[in-house]
């Protein structure tokens, strides 16, 4: 019996597989907030102003990486 492309769930031989691209901004921001949470739990004596500065700087760096990744992809 020949391959029937009309069956549900079957794919066309020439169909391109969609590849999920990494969202670098979301990934790096999530890692930054998780690590900030770990620091606050393990060392509660850290100054909030210092942590805020690190978070804002980290978000800026994550945004820069996301922009560069988008430029390189094109």
Backbone as a chain_set.jsonl record, in Angstrom:
{"seq": "XXXXXXXXXXXXXXXXXXXXXXXXXXXXXXXXXXXXXXXXXXXXXXXXXXXXXXXXXXXXXXXXXXXXXXXXXX", "coords": {"N": [[0.841, -1.174, 0.0], [0.68, 2.186, -0.913], [2.232, 5.173, 0.406], [0.026, 7.251, 2.044], [-0.688, 10.516, 1.859], [-2.844, 11.913, 2.709], [-3.805, 11.052, 5.092], [-4.78, 11.677, 8.49], [-2.496, 13.344, 10.588], [-0.286, 12.645, 9.117], [2.603, 13.739, 7.332], [3.519, 15.978, 4.732], [6.017, 15.132, 2.357], [7.718, 17.219, 1.633], [7.324, 19.123, 3.521], [8.349, 21.684, 5.608], [10.003, 21.561, 8.691], [9.084, 23.309, 11.542], [11.119, 25.342, 13.465], [11.726, 26.142, 16.778], [12.67, 29.235, 17.94], [15.034, 30.543, 20.241], [14.063, 32.606, 22.886], [15.874, 34.977, 23.949], [15.76, 37.178, 25.674], [13.687, 36.555, 27.492], [14.687, 34.161, 28.574], [17.193, 34.905, 29.763], [16.31, 36.904, 31.525], [14.63, 35.45, 33.227], [16.508, 33.683, 34.379], [18.041, 35.564, 35.723], [16.225, 36.639, 37.637], [15.648, 34.341, 39.113], [18.174, 33.736, 40.177], [18.542, 36.061, 41.693], [16.52, 35.728, 43.564], [17.477, 33.443, 44.892], [19.782, 34.513, 46.055], [18.637, 36.4, 47.805], [17.284, 34.689, 49.556], [19.329, 33.093, 50.598], [21.199, 34.932, 51.579], [20.086, 37.19, 53.389], [21.026, 39.651, 54.214], [21.848, 41.3, 52.197], [22.039, 44.431, 50.607], [19.125, 46.12, 49.505], [19.251, 48.18, 47.547], [21.614, 47.637, 46.184], [21.002, 45.132, 45.075], [18.851, 45.898, 43.444], [20.161, 47.555, 41.614], [21.839, 45.659, 40.386], [19.883, 43.991, 39.251], [18.609, 45.751, 37.397], [20.777, 46.399, 35.757], [21.359, 43.817, 34.827], [19.002, 43.219, 33.417], [19.226, 45.119, 31.403], [21.517, 44.149, 30.127], [20.537, 41.663, 29.286], [18.608, 42.538, 27.462], [20.282, 43.733, 25.558], [21.679, 41.463, 24.628], [19.515, 40.074, 23.508], [18.792, 41.805, 21.417], [21.149, 41.76, 19.864], [21.176, 39.027, 19.175], [18.9, 38.879, 17.552], [19.665, 40.555, 15.435], [21.832, 39.125, 14.403], [20.561, 36.778, 13.559], [19.159, 37.556, 11.279]], "CA": [[0.0, 0.0, 0.0], [1.523, 3.381, -0.987], [2.106, 6.168, 1.481], [-1.139, 8.111, 1.819], [-0.424, 11.81, 2.487], [-4.091, 12.526, 3.166], [-4.157, 10.544, 6.417], [-4.553, 12.64, 9.572], [-1.244, 13.165, 11.304], [0.839, 12.409, 8.216], [3.226, 14.98, 6.86], [3.975, 16.019, 3.351], [7.465, 14.913, 2.34], [8.454, 18.467, 1.463], [6.935, 20.083, 4.556], [9.473, 22.114, 6.438], [9.785, 21.478, 10.131], [9.23, 24.616, 12.192], [12.089, 25.317, 14.545], [11.453, 27.159, 17.79], [13.834, 30.068, 18.226], [15.204, 30.875, 21.655], [13.766, 33.974, 23.302], [16.985, 35.243, 24.848], [15.357, 38.132, 26.708], [12.925, 35.835, 28.514], [15.562, 33.187, 29.224], [18.154, 35.58, 30.634], [15.581, 37.591, 32.602], [14.214, 34.417, 34.177], [17.687, 33.239, 35.125], [18.438, 36.666, 36.596], [15.32, 36.725, 38.775], [15.828, 33.142, 39.945], [19.413, 33.892, 40.944], [18.316, 37.108, 42.693], [15.738, 35.1, 44.631], [18.368, 32.562, 45.667], [20.647, 35.373, 46.869], [17.84, 36.965, 48.898], [16.962, 33.636, 50.527], [20.536, 32.596, 51.254], [21.898, 36.033, 52.239], [19.107, 38.281, 53.534], [21.657, 40.912, 54.608], [22.252, 42.055, 51.007], [21.335, 45.708, 50.495], [18.153, 46.151, 48.401], [19.685, 49.085, 46.494], [22.619, 46.927, 45.397], [20.305, 44.112, 44.282], [18.077, 46.595, 42.416], [21.119, 47.974, 40.594], [22.252, 44.462, 39.66], [18.746, 43.556, 38.435], [18.418, 46.673, 36.272], [21.909, 46.181, 34.857], [21.187, 42.501, 34.2], [17.939, 43.324, 32.418], [19.799, 45.851, 30.277], [22.406, 43.223, 29.423], [19.676, 40.683, 28.608], [18.034, 43.223, 26.301], [21.337, 43.88, 24.561], [21.903, 40.139, 24.042], [18.356, 39.761, 22.668], [18.896, 42.615, 20.205], [22.245, 41.215, 19.057], [20.765, 37.733, 18.633], [17.966, 39.141, 16.469], [20.423, 41.105, 14.315], [22.648, 38.043, 13.842], [19.668, 35.826, 12.884], [18.715, 38.067, 9.972]], "C": [[0.893, 1.247, 0.0], [1.257, 4.329, 0.179], [0.968, 7.129, 1.145], [-0.919, 9.426, 2.577], [-1.683, 12.458, 3.03], [-4.509, 12.023, 4.548], [-3.925, 11.616, 7.475], [-3.248, 12.324, 10.294], [-0.054, 12.897, 10.402], [1.367, 13.745, 7.72], [3.573, 14.849, 5.393], [5.489, 15.802, 3.363], [8.266, 16.205, 2.263], [8.118, 19.5, 2.539], [8.136, 20.416, 5.431], [9.091, 22.027, 7.901], [10.022, 22.859, 10.735], [10.157, 24.473, 13.384], [11.772, 26.463, 15.498], [12.732, 27.934, 18.073], [13.85, 30.449, 19.694], [14.882, 32.342, 21.893], [14.79, 34.339, 24.377], [16.611, 36.207, 25.963], [14.625, 37.414, 27.835], [13.82, 34.859, 29.282], [16.518, 33.859, 30.202], [17.47, 36.316, 31.784], [15.12, 36.59, 33.661], [15.365, 33.916, 35.014], [18.141, 34.309, 36.114], [17.541, 36.744, 37.827], [15.399, 35.503, 39.681], [17.089, 33.282, 40.792], [19.276, 34.99, 41.998], [17.492, 36.564, 43.859], [16.582, 34.192, 45.502], [19.282, 33.39, 46.57], [19.866, 35.959, 48.039], [17.5, 35.922, 49.954], [18.21, 33.221, 51.291], [21.289, 33.684, 52.023], [20.956, 37.215, 52.4], [19.728, 39.63, 53.904], [22.113, 41.75, 53.409], [21.392, 43.32, 50.909], [20.367, 45.69, 49.313], [18.582, 47.063, 47.248], [20.731, 48.417, 45.597], [21.949, 45.877, 44.519], [19.478, 44.756, 43.166], [18.99, 47.035, 41.276], [21.575, 46.794, 39.747], [21.122, 43.969, 38.758], [18.539, 44.453, 37.216], [19.552, 46.518, 35.258], [21.805, 44.851, 34.12], [20.097, 42.507, 33.148], [18.414, 44.094, 31.183], [20.72, 44.964, 29.448], [21.603, 42.163, 28.67], [19.022, 41.294, 27.373], [19.049, 43.399, 25.186], [21.622, 42.546, 23.863], [20.754, 39.768, 23.11], [18.402, 40.547, 21.355], [19.997, 42.077, 19.296], [21.883, 39.878, 18.432], [19.802, 37.915, 17.464], [18.677, 39.686, 15.237], [21.236, 40.001, 13.637], [21.786, 37.047, 13.085], [19.29, 36.27, 11.49], [19.796, 38.083, 9.004]], "O": [[1.785, 1.351, 0.842], [0.213, 4.284, 0.83], [0.962, 7.745, 0.079], [-0.96, 9.442, 3.807], [-1.6, 13.458, 3.744], [-5.478, 12.528, 5.115], [-2.971, 12.387, 7.369], [-2.945, 11.164, 10.571], [1.084, 12.918, 10.871], [0.651, 14.747, 7.698], [3.877, 13.768, 4.889], [6.168, 16.247, 4.289], [9.382, 16.272, 2.779], [8.585, 20.637, 2.467], [8.838, 19.532, 5.921], [7.979, 22.383, 8.288], [11.04, 23.496, 10.467], [9.986, 23.578, 14.213], [11.575, 27.603, 15.077], [13.759, 27.345, 18.41], [12.803, 30.652, 20.309], [15.375, 33.216, 21.18], [14.6, 34.048, 25.558], [17.096, 36.068, 27.086], [14.917, 37.644, 29.009], [13.717, 34.75, 30.504], [16.639, 33.425, 31.348], [17.994, 36.346, 32.898], [15.213, 36.863, 34.858], [15.227, 33.741, 36.225], [18.578, 33.989, 37.219], [18.038, 36.898, 38.942], [15.232, 35.623, 40.894], [17.077, 32.98, 41.986], [19.837, 34.867, 43.087], [17.747, 36.907, 45.013], [16.419, 34.173, 46.722], [19.529, 33.016, 47.716], [20.381, 36.01, 49.156], [17.434, 36.25, 51.139], [18.155, 33.019, 52.504], [21.95, 33.386, 53.018], [21.024, 38.16, 51.614], [19.033, 40.646, 53.907], [22.708, 42.811, 53.598], [20.177, 43.278, 51.104], [20.753, 45.281, 48.218], [18.306, 46.755, 46.089], [20.725, 48.616, 44.382], [22.289, 45.746, 43.343], [19.411, 44.218, 42.061], [18.633, 46.903, 40.105], [21.686, 46.911, 38.526], [21.373, 43.57, 37.621], [18.316, 43.952, 36.114], [19.316, 46.508, 34.05], [22.122, 44.765, 32.934], [20.239, 41.876, 32.1], [18.048, 43.76, 30.056], [20.707, 45.019, 28.218], [21.949, 41.804, 27.544], [18.899, 40.628, 26.345], [18.724, 43.235, 24.01], [21.788, 42.507, 22.644], [20.985, 39.207, 22.038], [18.084, 40.003, 20.298], [19.797, 41.953, 18.087], [22.241, 39.615, 17.283], [19.882, 37.176, 16.483], [18.332, 39.322, 14.113], [21.311, 39.961, 12.409], [22.224, 36.514, 12.066], [19.118, 35.435, 10.602], [19.592, 38.484, 7.858]]}, "num_chains": 1, "name": "protein.A"}
